[in-house]
């Protein structure tokens, strides 16, 4: 089981930026896949982005060109740089990780991102 600790949420004006961070702990092994989901009130959870140790990166269409996912050198941290934020990006953002390629996701507790003027 992977334990996840997120940070970096908050309130930002439209057009602003935030950077989310997540650190995973998993008995000394590096993590194969890490990423971010989000859930807005009344909506289902949406996969925002993920990155695998094999070099594959996914972005939801709604965030392409505005969000950037990156991994730390130890591969047990993941960051989500969010630029040009829009009110529709308001949601709870959840860090996810899978230690091996066929593992189910482990979930963080979530961090609130609010985009409002």
N, C-alpha and C positions, 0 to 999 in steps of 0.2 A: 504494500500500500504506500502510495506516494503522499507525503504531507506537503501542502502548498500554503505559502504565505504571500498575500498580495499587499500592494501599497500604491498610492499615487492618485486615487480618485479625488473628486472635488467638484467645485462650481467654477464654470468658465463661461465667458461671453461667446456668442457666435463668432466664428472666425479665429478663435483662440486655439491654444494647444495644451495638451496634457500628455504626460508619460506615465504609463502604468508599469509596475514591476512585479515580478513574481519569482519567488525562490522555492525550489523543490528540494525535499530531502528524501532520499531513497536508499538508505543503507550503503552509501558509498558508490553506487553505480550511477552512471550518467543516464539521462532520460532520453528516450528515442524521439518522442513527439511532445511538444508543448504548444499551447495556443490559448486563445481567448474566445469565449462565448459572451453574449450579452442578452439581457431580457428586459424589455420595456414593459411598463404596466399594461396588462391586457393582451400581451403578445407572447408567442412561444419563444423559447430560447433560440438564438440564432448564432451559428458559427461565424465569427468575425474573421479570424485568421489562425493559421497554425503553421508550424515549421518542424520539419523532421531532420534528424541527424543525417539522413541520406541527401539532404539538400533540396527537398521539395517544400515549396511554400504555397499556401493557399490564402486568398483574400476573397471575402464576399464582395459582390459587385458594388454594393452600396458604399464600400470604404476604399475601393481601389483608387490609388493616386493620392489618398489623404492619410491613410494609416500605414505604418511600417512596423513589421514584426522583426525582432532580432533576438539572438541568443547570446548569453555570456560565453566566455571561453571555456568554462567548465561544463557547459551544456546543461547545467542544472538551474539556470535562470533564463527568464524570458521577459522581454520588454515589448510594450506596444506604444509607439510614438503616434499620437493622434493629432493631426494638424487640420486646420480649416474646419473646426468642429461645427456641427449644425445642431439645431434643437432636436432633430430626429435621432441624434446619436445618444440622447439621454437614455440611460439604462443602468442596470446593475451589470457590471462586467465581472465575469468569472474566469479565473485562470484554470486551465485544464492541462493534464499531463498523462502520458502513457509511457511506462518504463520500457516496454517492448512493443513492437509494431502491432501485435494482435491483442494487447491488453485493452480493457475498457478504460474510459477516462476516469482519473481521479479529479475531484473538484475542489477548488478553493471556496472560501466563504463568500466571496463577492465584494466588490467595491463600487460605490455609487459614483456615477459620472452624470452631472447635470449641466446642460448647455442652455443658458438663459441670459437674457439681458435684464 
